[in-house]
Amino acid sequence: MKTLKIIFGIIAVVLFQNNVWAQDLDSLTKVLETKMSNHKVFELQKEERIKKLLAQSNKTNDLKRQYEITNAVFEEYQFYSFNDALQYIEKNIQIAETLNNDLLVNEAILKMGLLLVNTGRFKESIDALSEIDRKTLPESLINNYFIAYEEGYSGLAYNTAVKRSQLNYSELYTAYKDSLYARIKPNTEEALRIKEKEYRDSRNLEMAFTVNTQRLEMVEMGSRGFSLVTFERSLLYQLNNQIAKQKEYLMLSAISDIQAAVKDNASMGTLAKILFIEGDIDRAHQYINFSYDDAEFYNSQLRFVDIANNMPLITKAYEQKSIKQKNKLQKSLIFISILATFLLIAVYLIVKQVKKVSIARNNLKAANEQLKVFNEKLNTSNEDLKRLYFELSEVDKVKEHYIGSFLNLYSEYIDKLDVYRKLVRKYVNANQMNALLKLSKSKQFIDEELEIFNRNFDSSFLHIYPNFLIDVNKLLKPEHQIELKSNDELNTELRILALIKLGINNSSRIAKILRYSVNTIYNYRAAINKSAIDKENFEEMIKSV
């Protein structure tokens, strides 16, 4: 009940800010895309705030006041432009050094360390933090000191490929996390964040949702905090395999990022990846480009790496779809031109015939009869032409579907082979032969490709023969009817029957295609034949359904 209250609260906030709102994903999508089209408005508001701050800085010679203003400028730039944020935090370090104020120097270095961590520059962050003497830190900065080190070593542990270094970084991360957790007050944002991460990592999703709900009560739409909490909630829904809810909270996070003019964001790129998997290529392309522009503007290494893994696939799929649509349009134009030509010829013949009728008035009756016969032939020809067009259209659709599926699958295999090649080269260059040997022994790649092959085969076959399951069940005894969990996925028995319908009768060939043993295929065929009404002619009847 408490979770529902939070969700309704979020919706109420967005209702207030946008005047119109709905709980379904379509409405959320409209709100998000409206925000995307108006993102310049929010950015101009931020730029205006920064200009006012800089104007104040130029009017004062008080270094302490300049430090405060520069710190405010840094906070505006922190998630908006990395280069500008780094420039102003370094400026603040210089001002603090000029003031000979160790407290302000350490405070600025800590903020620079967190800035570097948030953008994936973990080693640079640790190097910056190493300049701080912990013994000189006041109580007010100790927590930030532990947070910066915790985040830095967490990033290093996650991104390093060297096991010894990874173990060392993980131990340091745990030590700083424990030290931080021992100091911070319960039910603060930082305490709840750490607790939620622990629950999420241990897959205790129920408790993770409870903690996340507490965090949602502490943030507002349009803030960086709201964006982070909703994004982390989407991760919980992903682990719980609730994709619709994951998309909902990714959209809420993205809307909040745009309103807050946050360029260092992950929600939009993650949302684009999900839409690509679901087949919504146009939106996936639109969202990944928006995410790329933000990452380029901000200069975030983390976001560039994430986008680089998804953008080529999405862009390629979008280009292929555009080419398909263009080819389809060209074919339609050609067909219309042919019809227009036939129409002109028909009109010409009719006019010519009318002229003959007007000239041969004495033979009016005979001419009229001839015209009637001609019209009947023309109608018959038009019917034949329509029928032929329909048949050609059906054949073209089949060809387009198979060609599209083949090209897409072939392109994916090339991409995957290239990725595999790069991975092997990486291991060879790094002299990681054990990792390379482990990679070569793994069957995960084959299993994943087999699953993709089966999914593509099922989709293509059912696209051509949508009533195949119904037709097969008509040939089976009532007690042996086949039922599928998903309408777009065949089981093994139906795949064997599908190959037989396509003319592949040999069990060895079927076994090779489906990657089963020949004996397994024999057993499947024998079992389903026993279930048939007409056992002798069952497979022949399958070919004709």
KAMOSUL-V454358 format. One line per field, one symbol per residue. phi: phi as a letter, one per 40 degrees, with the letter a starting at -180 (. if undefined). A space follows every 10 residues. Layout:
BEGIN
phi = ???
END
This chain:
BEGIN
phi = .ccccccccc ccccdccbga aacccccccc cdcccccbcc cccccccccc dccccccccb bccccccccc cccdcccdbb acccccdccc cccccccccf bccccccccd ccccccccbg cccccccccc cccdccccdc bccccccccd cccccccccc cccccccccc ccdccccccc ccccccgcdc cccccccccc ccgccdcccc ccccccccbb dgbdccdccc cccccccccc fbcccdcdcc ccccdccccc fcccbbcccc ccccccccgc cccdcccccc ccccccccgb cccccccccb cdcccccccc cccdcccccc cccccccccc cdcccccccc cccccccccc ccbdcccccc cccccccccc cccccccccc cccccccccd cccccccccc ccccdccccc cccccccccc fccccccccc cccccccccc ccdccccccc ccccbcbccc cccccbcdcb ccbbcbcbbc ccdccccccc ccgbcccccc ccccgbcccc cdcccccccc cccbccbdcc cccbc
END
